[in-house]
């Protein structure tokens, strides 16, 4: 089935183009599914530059999928190279006892790395992960922004590897800025939707393989946002999410090339190898770390005095 010109989730224009089909997913948030989820297709908006998956599921379906996902799905410290950058950004501009909210805190690893010199808070939809964060870091953890006390405002709101999980990233930024103190900052990390290799391989890129990844922003998208919102871009940088040794770098690059050019062959071979090793279907595509394909950006609200 082909999907014709869906509206962009951010700017709502129909000036969108199909990049290619996305594979059906056998996993979600690290958990093997009873039956595959339809992958849909990858699109790009020619107005705001958002790349996005279409169609997507309703909010209730995603809430159920995330709540039943593995609490360890995003806790691999080997690949969390953005944490040091985030901590440095906070510490370079922090006021004494700054209030920090980690939106999508999982099990609290980033909050723990900040240390006790801050008032730390978290939001996490996965109840098992939220319970671990609350116990491990001993901080308040809510399941949704609606649960945050109205009088509570934050000096920093961190959104690390979360914005790609929401259907409308711009609406999320609008909502989060409501919780900023005067002079507060949003610190966001995510995949770079306009990475050169990604544009070369289109829908056959490792980052959009995961069913929970549905929106992909970029520096052109950021430019659109700051021009259409009362936001200021304080800083932006591309970085390599994972550091690979020389042998792994070559091997992962070759395998990413195979997936990029021949995705069906890659997935069939991977599934065949996994069956021989009595493992479940292919859980991910190698490619993480072969290029500077992630962004870290810092935003401030223009309503500060």
C-alpha positions in Angstrom: 0.0 0.0 0.0 1.3 3.5 -0.9 0.7 6.5 1.2 0.2 9.8 -0.8 1.3 13.1 0.6 0.5 12.9 4.3 0.5 16.2 6.2 3.7 17.2 8.0 3.1 16.6 11.7 4.9 19.9 12.6 3.9 22.5 10.0 0.8 20.7 8.7 1.7 21.3 5.0 1.1 18.7 2.4 4.3 19.6 0.7 5.9 16.2 1.6 7.7 13.6 -0.4 8.2 9.9 0.1 11.8 8.8 0.8 11.1 5.1 0.8 9.5 2.2 2.6 10.5 1.3 6.2 10.7 -2.4 7.3 8.1 -3.9 9.5 9.3 -4.1 13.1 9.7 -7.2 15.2 10.8 -5.2 18.3 9.7 -2.1 20.1 11.7 -0.4 22.9 13.9 -3.5 23.1 11.1 -6.0 23.5 10.3 -8.8 21.0 6.7 -8.3 19.8 4.1 -11.1 19.4 3.5 -9.9 15.8 5.3 -7.4 13.6 4.4 -3.7 13.5 3.8 -2.2 10.0 6.8 0.0 9.2 5.1 2.4 6.9 7.2 4.9 4.9 9.7 7.7 5.6 8.7 11.2 4.4 10.4 14.6 4.3 8.6 17.9 4.6 9.8 20.5 2.1 8.7 23.4 4.3 10.1 22.7 7.8 12.5 19.9 6.7 11.2 17.3 9.2 11.6 13.7 8.3 8.9 11.5 9.7 7.4 8.0 9.7 3.9 7.6 8.3 1.5 6.3 9.3 2.0 6.2 13.0 -0.1 4.6 15.8 -2.5 6.4 18.2 -1.2 7.7 21.5 -2.7 4.9 23.6 -0.9 2.3 21.5 2.4 4.0 21.9 1.8 4.4 25.7 1.1 0.6 26.0 4.2 -0.3 23.9 6.5 1.9 25.9 5.2 0.8 29.2 5.8 -2.9 28.3 9.2 -2.1 26.8 12.4 -3.2 28.5 13.6 -0.8 31.1 17.1 -1.4 30.0 16.5 -0.5 26.3 18.3 2.8 26.5 20.7 2.3 29.4 23.8 1.1 27.5 26.5 3.4 28.8 28.8 2.4 26.0 26.8 4.4 23.6 25.8 7.4 25.8 28.4 9.7 24.6 26.0 12.6 24.7 25.8 12.6 28.5 29.2 14.2 29.1 28.2 17.0 26.6 24.9 17.5 28.4 26.5 17.6 31.8 29.1 20.1 30.6 26.5 22.3 29.1 24.5 22.4 32.4 27.5 23.0 34.6 28.8 25.8 32.4 25.7 27.8 32.9 24.2 26.5 36.1 23.0 28.7 38.9 23.4 27.4 42.5 20.9 24.6 43.1 19.7 24.7 39.6 16.5 22.7 38.9 17.0 20.1 36.2 14.3 18.0 34.6 15.3 15.0 32.5 12.4 14.4 30.1 12.5 10.7 29.3 15.0 9.9 32.1 14.6 6.1 31.8 16.4 4.6 34.8 18.0 7.9 35.9 21.6 7.4 34.6 21.9 11.0 33.3 20.5 12.5 36.5 22.9 10.4 38.5 25.9 11.6 36.5 24.9 15.2 37.3 25.6 14.6 41.0 23.7 15.9 44.0 24.5 19.6 43.5 21.2 20.1 41.6 17.5 19.8 42.3 16.9 16.8 39.9 13.6 15.6 38.6 12.5 13.1 35.9 9.7 12.1 33.6 9.5 8.5 32.4 6.6 6.7 30.7 7.9 3.2 31.4 6.8 2.5 35.0 9.5 -0.1 35.7 12.3 2.3 34.5 10.7 5.2 36.5 10.7 3.1 39.7 14.4 2.3 39.2 15.2 6.0 38.7 13.2 7.1 41.7 15.0 4.5 43.9 18.5 4.8 42.4 18.8 8.6 42.2 16.2 9.3 44.9 14.4 12.0 42.8 10.8 12.7 42.0 9.8 10.9 38.7 6.5 11.6 37.0 4.9 9.7 34.1 3.8 12.8 32.2 4.2 16.6 32.1 0.7 17.0 33.3 1.8 15.5 36.6 4.4 18.2 37.3 3.2 20.7 39.9 2.1 23.9 38.1 4.3 26.1 40.3 7.5 24.2 39.5 9.8 25.7 36.9 13.2 24.4 35.7 16.5 26.0 34.8 17.4 23.2 32.5 15.2 20.6 30.7 17.1 17.8 29.1 15.6 15.9 26.2 18.2 13.2 25.4 17.2 10.7 22.7 13.5 11.5 23.1 12.4 14.0 20.5 12.6 11.3 17.8 9.9 9.4 19.7 7.2 12.0 19.5 4.9 12.7 16.5 5.2 16.5 16.6 8.6 17.7 17.9 7.6 21.4 17.6 4.6 20.9 19.8 6.8 19.2 22.4 9.2 22.2 22.4 6.2 24.5 22.9 5.0 22.5 25.9 8.4 22.2 27.5 9.1 25.9 27.3 6.1 26.5 29.5 8.1 24.8 32.3 11.3 26.9 31.9 12.4 29.5 34.4 13.4 32.9 33.1 16.8 32.3 31.5 16.2 28.5 31.4 17.5 26.3 28.6 16.3 23.2 26.6 19.2 20.8 25.9 18.3 18.3 23.3 20.1 15.4 21.6 18.8 13.3 18.7 19.8 11.8 15.4 20.6 14.3 12.6 17.9 13.9 9.9 20.1 15.6 7.3 23.2 13.5 7.9 25.0 13.0 4.5 25.0 9.2 4.8 21.4 9.1 5.8 20.5 11.2 2.7 22.5 8.8 0.6 20.7 5.7 1.8 17.2 7.3 2.3 14.9 5.0 4.3 17.6 2.4 4.5 19.5 4.0 7.4 20.0 2.4 10.7 18.5 5.2 12.8 15.0 5.0 11.2 15.0 1.2 11.4 13.6 1.3 14.9 9.8 1.4 15.1 9.8 3.8 18.1 11.7 6.4 16.0 9.0 8.4 14.2 10.4 12.0 13.8 13.8 13.1 12.7 14.9 16.7 13.1 18.0 18.5 11.6 19.7 21.9 11.6 17.4 23.2 8.7 14.4 22.1 10.9 16.0 24.0 13.8 16.3 27.1 11.7 12.6 26.8 10.8 11.7 26.4 14.4 13.6 29.5 15.7 12.1 31.6 12.9 8.6 30.6 13.8 8.7 30.4 17.6 9.9 32.6 20.4 13.1 30.6 20.7 16.8 31.3 20.3 19.3 28.7 19.2 22.2 29.0 21.7 24.4 26.2 20.5 24.3 23.3 18.0 26.9 20.6 17.3 27.1 17.3 15.4 28.7 14.4 17.2 29.4 10.7 16.9 27.1 8.8 19.2 29.3 5.8 19.6 33.1 5.4 19.4 34.1 2.4 17.4 37.6 0.8 17.2 39.2 0.5 13.7 38.0 -3.1 13.1 34.5 -2.5 14.2 34.3 0.8 12.3 35.2 -1.0 9.0 32.9 -3.9 9.7 29.9 -1.7 10.7 30.5 0.5 7.7 30.4 -2.5 5.3 27.3 -3.9 7.0 25.6 -0.5 6.9 26.5 -0.3 3.2 24.9 -3.7 2.6 21.7 -2.6 4.4 21.7 0.7 2.7 21.9 -0.9 -0.8 20.2 -4.2 -0.3 18.0 -4.0 2.9 15.9 -7.1 2.1 19.1 -9.2 1.6 20.6 -7.8 4.8 17.5 -8.7 6.9 17.1 -12.1 5.4 20.7 -13.0 6.0 20.6 -11.6 9.5 17.5 -13.6 10.3 19.0 -16.8 8.9 22.2 -16.3 11.0 20.1 -15.6 14.1 18.1 -18.8 13.5 21.3 -20.8 13.3 22.3 -19.2 16.6 18.9 -19.8 18.1 18.3 -16.1 18.4 15.3 -13.9 17.7 14.9 -11.9 14.5 17.3 -8.9 13.7 16.9 -6.4 16.5 18.9 -3.5 15.0 21.0 -2.5 12.0 24.7 -1.8 12.5 25.7 1.8 11.6 25.7 3.6 14.9 29.1 5.3 15.2 30.2 5.3 11.6 29.6 9.0 11.2 28.8 12.2 13.1 25.1 11.5 12.7 23.7 13.0 15.9 22.9 16.6 17.0 23.1 18.4 20.4 21.4 21.7 20.5 20.5 24.2 23.2 17.5 26.5 23.0 16.3 29.4 25.1 12.9 31.0 25.2 12.8 34.6 23.9 10.4 35.7 26.7 13.2 35.9 29.2 14.0 39.3 30.7 
